[in-house]
Amino acid sequence: AGGVLYPDADDRVGVAICLELLQQNRDLLVVLTTEEEIGGIGAMALDQHIFDDIAYCLTFDRKGERDIVENINGTRICSPEFAARVVRLTGRQLVEGMFADPLVLASRVPNIVNLSCGYYLAHYEDSFIIPQQVNAALVMGQRLLDKLPLDLPAEEFVVTKEEWDEERFGCLYPMAYSTQLF
């Protein structure tokens, strides 16, 4: 009810939200990757140094409208303190997610969350969006950018090579294979 048929909604909605946030926040770094669905290949190929001064990362690649993914396949992608801040600012719920680029990026960026952005039935021809939920995700993203401090504690929360489980995650530990952005 109220949904709009939208092929490839999961990727398109996240890109649209990021580009809209970029229009409103010119000092924002937006990273778009390729081949997430086949093991995060695009995220693995990113140059590590583009993340050198990043305080946190918001991703918009989660179905529904209420979720904050802070844990992927049993591995935390942000500190409990950061997750609690995002919950307080959004009123959304913490959940565990499945493989997505934030897991790959967690080896490079402290504190990543993956946020629901109003799409449903990802990877199906009949995927759809609920426009009000997409708009709510955009508003939430701007609120987080406005309210989360850029001077987060120096303690970085990243997934180390020792914590990486290739069998569980379905790919090798992310390394920078290229210096080009896709």
Secondary structure, DSSP 8 states (H G I E B T S, - for coil): ---EE-TTHHHHHHHHHHHHHHHH-TT------S-GGGTSHHHHTS-GGGGTT---EEEEEESSSSEEEEEETTEESS-HHHHHHHHHHH--EEEEE-S-HHHHHTTTSS-EEEEE-SEESTTSTT-EE-HHHHHHHHHHHHHHHHHS-SS--S------TTT--HHHHTS-------S---
